Amino acid sequence: MILNHMKSIFAIESLRKKIIAVLLLVLVYKFLSIIPIPGVNTEWLKAIMQQQSGLAFFSALMWGWLEHFSIILMWLSPYINAMIIIQLLWVIIPKIWDLQKEWEQGQKVITKWTRLVSLPLAFVQSYGMIILLNNLAHGSIIDTSNISLVLMSMLIATTWTIFLIWLWEVMTEYGIWSWISIIITAWVLSWVPAHIMSNLNNISLFVWLLIATLVIIYVIIKFTEWNRRIPVIYSRTWRDEKSYFPIRVNQAWMVPIIFAVSIVTFPSILWQILSTQSWETAKKIWDFLVANFSMQSPSWTFIAVYFLLVVWFSFFYVSITFNTDNVAESIQKRWGYIPWKRPWTETSEYLSKVSSHLNLFWGWFLALIAVLPYVVWKIMNQSVDFIISASWLIIIVSVILDIIRRIDSEMKMFDYSKYK
């Protein structure tokens, strides 16, 4: 059954090309991730990472590319940050929102602005990344007194970031599905066998972790697929046409966790830097951070702050990306209305209320997933996680469901085109 389905997928030329392109991209990324920036002491970096979990955590955030201090060290983070900045400016600068309404032409202008913002961000971020990681490793990774070496490293990291941005746009133009998410998923799945092997020495624990992982996958699928269908009636013909406007529970995806991790880990980074200082104020701050914001032994304060940040960022992100005024305007222009709701303002307020209620479910669920490993650690006094981390499971499940939907859609279009 599965083999027949795979044959039918590869029989479609467009699908076959996209699948091959995605697999080649994974290989390209893997190859680039092991090429180090010249002048970096990678052997000493690996030794330091084994001693300091802070660096190991950074390596995990950067999909493992920090281990080699790779030329794609920054990945696409400057471009993603630029996109977030442009999205935040929608609220402040009306001109950007007007461009968004101009469809393809407006999107080209926004993309151009995003590229322009990405370049200085990449250059500045490369310097910050090199200095920060060098400080965490007590100055053993790169000789920062050598200005030419630092500038060369910054230029190399920036150049390869721009290359990845160009590659991203090319692949998007050719319709490759969510290939960045696929890269992340491939990286996560690559270390699953090693994680399984490390748990096989305790069979009973492994069985419980496997059952818990399957249960959480089922729950994530239900939350990801769950949506509220808002009834809409269109009066474009001699009789009313009933339709639905779906609002997904999972509107923010993993973005709130990414934002929250960036903030909640900052005290841990600051702690690593201040631990090398000798002045009294630094020592007091260091003691406070060790007591409350250590990632190795997280306190209930750390867990509570992390939880609240995920919930808050969930509402914040959705409030920016889901513009109910625009949706209400679009429904009105199509001669549609929501029953018992007046057009424009009342419709917008109703959609905003529904979105907030749904987002409350996803925000709390996402926050629980994020803090669950830390809560288990506090209760059991040992580090226990699923076969795949619950946070990464959200990405994997979302990506796989998206790929299945896209493949199914293209197969239906292919079948339909045969009867034209």
N, C-alpha and C positions, 0 to 999 in steps of 0.2 A: 504493500500500500504506500509506504513512505517512498520507496524507490520509484514507483510509478509517478508519484507526485513530483519528485525531483526531476524525473525525465521530462515531464510536461513543462516544468519551469524552464529548464535549460533548452527546451525546444523553441522557446520564444527568443528571438535574436536580441531584442532590446534588453530583456532581463538578463540574458547570458552575459552581455557586455558589461552591464552594471555590476553584476556579481564579481566578474573577473577584475574590473576596475577597483572595487572595494578591497579585494584580496591583495592586489598589487600595492594599494595604498598602505595596507597594514605592514607589508614587507618593507616598503620605503621608510615608514616611520620607525620600524624596528632597527633598520640599518642606520638611520640618522641618529638614533638614540644612543648608540654605542661609540659615536665619533666624538672624542673630547675636544674642548677648546684648547688650542696650543698654549703651552706654558703653565698648565694646571697640574698640580701634583695629585693625580687620581688615586694612586696607591695609598697615600696618606689620608685622602678623603674617605676611602672605604674603611680604613682602620678607625678613623674618628667616628664614622656613622655607626659602627658596631658598639662604640662606647656611649654615644650620646643619642638618646631616643628622639631628641628634638630634631636632629638632622634626618633621622630615619623617617620621622613624620613628614618633614618637608619633601623627602623623596617620594613618599606615598602620594602627597598632594600633586606632585609633578609627574605622576605616572611612571615613577622609577627612573626618570632621565637624570636626576641629580646624582645618582650613583656614579655616573661617568662624567659628570659636569659637561653634559652634551652640548653640541652646537645649537640644538633646539631646546635649550634649557628653559626658556620662557614660554615655549609652546605658543599658543595663540592668546595668552592672557592679556597682552596689550590691546589686541583687537577686540577681545570680549569686553575689556574695561572701557574702551572707546565706545562700543555699542551701548553699554550701560549709561555712560555719560550723555550720549546723544538722546537716549530714551528719557533720562531725567530732565534734560533741557526742554523736552516737549511741553512740560508744565510751565516752564518759565518763558520760553520764546515761542509765541504763537506761529511764527513763520515756519518753524520746523513741523508743527502739526499740520499746517496748510499743505506743506510739501508731501506729507504722508498721504493726504487725500488725493494727490495727483497720480496715484498708481505708479506705473512703470517709470515715467519721467521724474517724478518726485523721488522715487526710490533710488534712482541713479545718482541724484544730487546728494541724498543722505549717505549713500555708500561712499561717494567721493569724500564727503566731510569726515566720515568714519576713518577712511584711510589716512587722511591728513592728520587727524588726531592720534592715530595709532603710531605714526613714526616717532614723534618726540616722546610719547609714552614708552615706546619700546627702548629708546636710547637711555632715558632716565631710569627706567625700571631695571635695565641690565646693570647699570652702575650700582643701584641699590641692592640688587640680588647678589652681585659679586662681593660687595663690602659686607653685607649682612652675613652671608655664609662663611666668609673668611673670618669674621669676628667670632662666629659660633665655633669655628674650628681653631680658634686661638691663633689666627694668622698663618696657618700652615698650608693653605690651599694655593694661594697665589701671592706673589710679592707685590703688595699694593704701593710700595715706594717707587716701583718702576712704572712711571706714568704711561710710557709708550706701550707696555705690556697690558695695562688696564684698559687703555683706549682701544687697543687691538682686540681684546676680548669683548669689549662693549660693541664694537663694530661687527664682529663676527656673529654675536648673539642677535643683534638687531637685524643684520642682513638675512639670516636664516628665518627670523620671525616674519620678515616681509615676504620671503619666499613661501612660507606656509600660508600667509594671508592670500597671496596670489593663487596658490594651489587650491585653497578653500573656494575662492570665487570661480575658478575654472571648473571645479567639480560640481559646484552648485549650478553653474550655467548648463552643464551637461546632464543635470538631473540626478546626480548620485544622492541616494537617500541618506540623510543624517550621518554622513561619513565620519564626522568628528565624534559623535556619540558611539559609532561603531569602533573607532580607534580606542576609545576609553573602555568599551565593553571587552574588546579583545585583550587589552592590558589586564583588566580585572580577572578575566577567565584564565589568563596565563599563569597566575600564581595560585589558582584553586587546587591543582594537584599537590603542590608542596604543602598547602595548608591542610589538605586531607591526610597526607602522610604523617604530618606532625601530630595529628589527633588519633591515629590508629593504635597508638600504644595504650589507649584507654577506650576499649570497644564500647562499653556502656555509655560513656560520655559522647562518643562519636555518634551512636545511634540516636541519642536524645537531641544532639545538635542537628542531625540530618532531618529528624521529624520536625523540629522547630523551624528549620530553614524552609521546608516544604510548606508548613503552615503560614509562615510569613509571606512566602511567594504567592500563595492563594489569596491572602488578605490584600497584598499590594495590587494584584490583578483586579480584584473587585473594586478597590478604591480608584485605580487608574481608569477602568472602564465605566465607572459610575458617572452619570450625568443627569441633570434636571432638565426636562424638556418643557420649555415655555410655549404654550399654545399661541399661535399667531394666525390671524385671519386676513387674507388678501382679497380685496374687492376690485380686481382688475378686469373681471369678465362679468357676464350677466348674472353669475351666481358666485357666492363666496367660496374661496378655496382655503381649506384648513391646512395648516402646516405647523412645524415646531422649530423653535430656536433652542438648540442644546447648549447648556452651560456645564462644562466639565467640573467635577470636584477637584481634579488635579490640574489646576490652572498654572501653578507656580513651578511644577516639576521639582527639580533638586536645587533650584536657585537659592531659596532661603537657607538651606544648609550650607551652601558654598559661601554666602555672605556671612552667616553666623560663625562659621569656622574661621574665616579671615579675621574676625574681631576677637573671638574668644581665645584664639591662639596667640594673639599679640602679646598679652601679659607673659606667656611662656617664653616668647622670643625675647622680650625685654628682660626677663629674669636671667636668661642665658648671657645677655650682654652685661647686665649689672653685676653678675656674680664675679666678674673679673675686675670690678672697680673697688677701690679701697676707701673712698670717702664715706662718711657716716650716714648721710642721707640715702645714698645708694644702698647701703647695707640694710637700712630700715625698709626701704621699698622692696629689696630682695627678699627679706624675711616675710613680708606680707604676701608677696607673690608666691613664695614657696608654700606658705601655709594655706593659701586659698585657690591658687590657679595653676597648680602643678598638673601637667597632663599625665605624669606617671602615677600620681596618687591624687586624683581629683576630689575636691571637697564637695559637700552638698551645695555650697555657694556657687562653685564652678558649674555644677549640673543645672542649678536653677537659672543662672544667667544664660547658659547655653540654650535651655528650653525656651525661655522667654524671647530670646533673640530670634530663634527659628520661627516662632509664632508671629512675632512682629514683622519680620522680613517677608513672611508669607503674605500678610495683608498689604504691606508696603509695595511689594512687587506687582501684585495683582491690581492694585489701585492705579498703577502707572500703565500697565500693559493692556488692561481691559477697560476701555473707555466706553461707559454706558451711554453717554451723550451721543457718541458717534453711531452706536448700534441703534439707538432710538431714532436718530435721523435717517439711517439707512432703511429701517422698517417703514417709516413714514413716506419716504420717497418712492417706495415700491407699492404704495397704496395699501399698506398693512397696518394692523393694530392688534394689541393684546386685549382680549376681552375684559371689560370692566376697568380698563385703564385708559386715561386720556393720553393722546400723543405727546411726544417731546418730553416735557419735564416729568410728568407722573410716570410715564413709561421708563424713563431713565432712572428715576428713584426706585422703582420696583425692581428693575434689573440689578441695580446696585445692592439692594437689600438681599435679593436671592443669592447673588454672587458672594456677599459677605457671609451669609449663613453656610453656604457650601464650603467656602474657604476656611471657615472655622473648623470644620471636620478635617480637612486636609492639613491645615496648620498644626492642629493638635496631634494628628496621626504622625506627621513628619517629625514633629518635635519629640514624640515618644520614641520613634525609631532612632533618632539621633542620640538621645541620652540613654537608651536601653543598655548598651554595653557598660556604661559608667555606673548605672544603677545596680546592675548585676555584680559588678566588681565591688561596689560598696557593701552589698548584702553578703556575697559569698567570699569576699576578701581574696579573690583571684580573678585574673583576666579570662573571661569566657565570651566568645562571640559565635555567631552562626558560621556555617561552612563558608558562606560568603557574607561579608559585612552587610547588615540590613540597609545601610545608606547606599552601598553600591548595588544592592539588589533592586532598589527603585530605578536606578539607571538602566540596569540590564533588562528588567521586565519591560520598562517603557520602550526601550530601543527594539526589543524583540517583537513586541506587540505592534509597534509602528512599522517594522519591516514586513510582518505578516499582512497587515492591512494594505500596504503599498503593493506587495506582490499579488495579493488577491485582486486588488483593483486593476492592475495591469493585465492580469490573466483574463479578467472579465472583458476588458476593452479589446484584448486580442481575439477572444471568442466572438465578440460582437462584430468586429471588423470582417470576419470571415463571411458573414451573412449579408454584407452590404452589396 
